[in-house]
């Protein structure tokens, strides 16, 4: 059976990082050993010198004749300031540049977030021994070796091994009609009734403001508490089957959230931009988990459908936003009520803003079991940053009618 477990670290691997030793000794040694893994990807991204300023000193990273240099100066075209804890968290893969920007703690004197993200890819390549992605390095094949049809919609009667192969190759899966329309209509009625149980700042919901001034609940966590139909879905064999597609030990989902996607959001987050679910850190400790979306209403280009970057779970690329230079295909996933989508936690995905009608969807997921030594230290901080993100950042304004 295929496996999606790409974990390489346990919490016991977390170590103190001394900036002087890291930039003066450890990183130069890694460059000698592993530059060949990072340099081709860095060349495609056309990286410019990048300065990291810390309380212990300032260093500039630069490309140089198929490799990299680390010099104790402040000559980078872009410059980021990191305190000692932030540097240690980046090196230990406990956080990413997206953690800093989402929490409002990113400090860049020159350049922008894109510069930091590109060099983050190089650092992860050197530290983790993974090749930085280059165009054409990810291919898609069906079980017989033929090109994979990335637009395939599976049916509930299709073979589990075929589904697992597709999921491992593409990083996502679309199964049509897993649940029926009557079930989804019952869920929709429960969503209508559940809004009364949520209010701003309750710690269990996200809110967004629309162009018409409405303050709308857009994410209802723990929704199964208010929906008997949804509570039954969490224990339904049709859902649990998805967690057994691969040879990994996934824990069954314990909760589910309901999302409503209004038209014309101008403040807060309803339609998430391109990101990986591990974009805030700990990829090497917990990926790949599986995120399952259950379409309560139909979704298409006009009503906020999901889109994914096929193969991005197999590529060391920045964990947010999309670069055309990668050469990875973007796939839209229109769905009907009762369809489900599955994506890996390190598959880039986004939600289009609805234009003509609102969308409702539920999300739950399967996480890899945590045997001894694979604890979840640091998860609380990631959760805190994520749950406050709808207040600290806002999405690009959604569709606003000209009328």
N, C-alpha and C positions, 0 to 999 in steps of 0.2 A: 504494500500500500504506500501511496505517496505520503510525505510528511511536510508540514508547514512550520515545524519547530526549528527556528534559526537562532535560538538563544545561545549565546557564547559566554555569558557572565552570570555569576551569582553575587548576592550582596556581599559575600565574604571577599570578593575581588575589589571592592571599593577601597581606595587607598588615599592617603594625604598626597597632595601635589605641591611641591615647592617650585615656584615659578622659575627661579634661577637655575635649578637643576633640570627642570623640564626643557626650557628653551636653550640652555647652555650645553646640556649633555644628552638627555633622552631623545628629544626631537631630532637633533642632527644624526644620532645613531640610527633612528628609524628611517630617516631619509636615505642613508647609505644602504640600508637593508631593503627598503620597500618603495623607493621612488618610482620604480617601474610600474607599480600598481596604481599610483596616483597621477603620474605625469601625463599620460595620454588624455585622461579626462580633463585635467587642468588646462591642457593646450586647447581642447575644444571649447572650453569656457573662456579662453583668452584672459586668464586671471592677471590682474595687475597687483603690484606690491601692496601688502596689507600689514598694518601695524597693530600690535596688541600692547596696550599700556596697562600695567599692573602696579600695585603699590611697591613691588620689589624691583621693578625695572620695566623697560620698554624694548620690544623686539619687532623687527620687520621680517615678514615672510615674503619670499619672492621666487618666481620660476627662474631656472638657470640651466640652460643647455641640457634639457632632458631630466633635470632634477629640481631641487629646491635649495634655497639658502635661508639661514636664520642669522640675522645680524642685529647687534644691540644698538639700534638707532631708531629714529622716528621719521622714516623716509617713505612710508606707505602712501599710496594714493587715497586709501581709506584707512580709518583708524577707529578702533573700538577700545573702550575702557572696561576692564573687568577687575572686580575685587578678587581677593584670594579664594573665597568660596565659589564665586561664579566660574573662575578658571578651573577649579577642581571638579565642579559639576560637569562642565563641558568635557573635560578630559575623560572623566569616569562614565560618560554617556548618561548622566542623570538629568541633564537638561540640554537644550539646543538654543540657537539664536531666537527661535520662535517663543521659547519660554520667557526670554527677556523682553521681547517686544509685546507679548500678550499681557505680561504683568506690569508693563510700563517702566521697566528698569533698563532698557537698552540705551546705552550712552555711546553715540558715535559722533566724533568731532568732524570727520571727513567721510565721504562716501555714503553708502546707504546699506540697508538690510541685505540687498542682493549680493553685495560684495562679501559680507560676513557669511552668508549662506554658502556661497561658492567655496570659500576657504574652509568652511566647516566640513564640506565634502572631502577636501584634501586631508584635513586633520583626521577625520574618521577613517579614511583609507589607510593612512600611515599607522594610526594607533591600533586599528582593528585588523589590519592585514586583508582588507577587502579591496578589490579593484574599483576605482571610481568609474562610473558608467561612461561608455562611449557609444555613439550612434551605431546601431547595427549589432551590438553585442547581445541583445535580447531578441530571440526568435520564438515563434509560436508554431507548434506542431501538434497535430492530433495523435492519438495512440498509434496510428499506422505510419506516422512520419510525414503526412501530407500537411499543407498549410491549415492552421486552425481557423475556423469560422468564428471570429470574435463577436459576431452579432447573433449567435445562436441563443435561442430561448429553449430551455429544457422543459419537459413535462414531468409531472410527478411520477410517471411510469418509466422514465428513463433509468438507465443503469447507474448505480452508485459509483462504480469505478470510472465511468465516462465523466460523470459530474466532477469527481475528485481530480481527474486528470486536467479537465478544463480549468478548475479553480487553481490548481498548482501552476499551470502555464500562464493563465491570464490575470490571476489575482482577484477575480470576481466571478459571480455566477448569477444567472437569472432563471428562475423557475416559475413558469406561468401556471396560474390556477391552483396553487398549493392549498389555498383556503378559498371558500366560496363566497359569492357576493352577499348572500344573506348574513353570513358571519360578519362581514365588513360593515354592512348597514347597521348591525347591532352595535359594533364597536363605535361607529360614528355617532350613534345616539348616546352612548356612554361618554364620549368625549364632550358632547354638548352639555351633559349633566355635570361632568367632572370639573368644568371651569370654576364652579362655585367653591370648590375646595382649595383653590390656589389664589395667592395674592402676591404682589411684588415683595421682594426681599424675604420670602418665606423659606429660602434655602432649598426649595424643591421645584422651582420653575424658572424659566427664562422669559423675559418680556422684551418687546420691541415696539417702537412707535412708527406709525405709518404717516404718509404725506397728508392724510386727512386729520391727523392729530390723535387718532385712536392709540391707546396704550394696550397692546394685545399680549396675552399669554401665548407663547409660541412653542414652549417645551414643557411638558407635564411629566415629571419624574414620578416613579412609583405608581403609574397609572393603573396597574392591575388591581390596586386597592379599591378602585371605584368602577371596575368593569369585570363582572363575572365572566363574560365571554373572553376577555383578554387573559384573565387568570387561568382559564382553561387552556388557552393557546400555549402558555408557558410549560404546560405539562403534556402537550399534545405530541404524539409520536411523529406527526408530520414535521414538526419543528425539531424535535430531538434527533431525528434522523440526520439532519444537517451536521450535527456535531460529531457524527460517526463516519463521515465520508472519508476522512483521512485516517492514517494510523496513529494519530496523536491522541493524547488523553486530555480531552476538553471537559471542563466542568459545565454542567447544565446551567442555563440562564436562571437567575433568581428574580430578576425584575425587568420591567419594560417601560419605555417612555413613549408618550404620544406627542407628535409634532404637528402643529398647524402652521402653514406657510402663507401669510397674508400677502396681498399685492401692495407694492409701494412702500416697503420698509425703508425708513430713512435714518433710524437710530436704533442701535442694538444689533443683534445677530439673529437672523432667522434662516437665511440662505448662506450656508457656510461656503467660503471660497476654497480653492484648491488646498488640500492638506492631507497628510497621513495621520491616522489616529495616534501614532507614536511621535507626532511632530513636537511634542513638549518634552520628550526624553524617554530613556529606558528601553529603546528598541532592542538592544542586545540582551536585556534581562527578561523580556516578556513577549516578543513577537514570534509567530504571528497568532494573535487572537482573531476571531471571526466576528464581524458585525453583520447582523441580519436585519434587513428592512422589510416590513410587511406593509404593502400598499393598501391603505384604507380606501383611498379614492384613486381614480385613474391619474396617471402622470405622463405628460409629454412635453414638447418644447414650449408650450404656452402655459403650463401649469406646474413648473418647478421640478422637472425630472432630475434624477441623479445622473452624473457623468463620472467616468473613471478613466485613469490612464493605464491602459493594459500593460502588464509586465513591470510596472513600477515597483512592485513588491520584491522583484528580483534585481533591482537596480539601486546602486548607491548614488542617489541624487538628493538634492535638497528636499526637506520634508514638507515644504509648502510652496505653492505657486508652481508654474509649469514653464519649462524652457523648450522652445521648438527645436533647439539644437540636439536634444536627446533623441529625436527620431522615434519616439514611442507614440503609438496611436491613442487618440482620445475617442472613447466610445460612449455615446449617449444610451441611457437605459430607460426607454419608455415602458411603462407598466400599466396593467389593468388592476382594478381592485381585486385583492386576493393573491396577486403575484408576490413573490419574495425576491429580494436581491441579497447576495452575500458578498462581502468584500473582506480581504485580509486587512489587518490593522496597519500594515505598511504599504497598502495600495493607495496612491493618490486619488482623491475623489472630491467632488463638489456638488452642490445643489444649485441648479439654475433658479433665478428669481421668477416666480409666476407672473404671467402677463395678463391672461384673460380669465383665469379662475384659480381659486386657492387649492392647495393640496393638503391632504392629511396622510400621515405615515406613522408607523410605530417602529421603534428600534430596540433591539435587544442583542445579546451576543454570547459567544462561547469564549472563555479564556482558558489558556493552558493551565493544567494543574500545577501547583507549586510544591514539588517535593522538597524534602529537607535541604536547606542551603539556597533555595530559590525563593526567599522571602520577598516582601514588597516594601522594603524600607524606601522612603522617598516618594511613595505613591501619594501620600497625603498632600505633599506640596504640589505635585502635578495636578491633583484633583482640585486643590484650592485655586490654582491659577486658572484651570479650565472653567470652573464653575463661576468665576468672577469675570470671565472674558467678555460676556455680553454687556458688561458695564464699562470695561476698560477699553474696548475697541468696538468699532461699528463696521458693519459690512458696507461695501459699495452700495449706494442707494438702489433699491429695486425699481421695477418698472413703475413709472408715474404717468398716469394718463394725461394727455395734452388737453383734454376737455375740461 
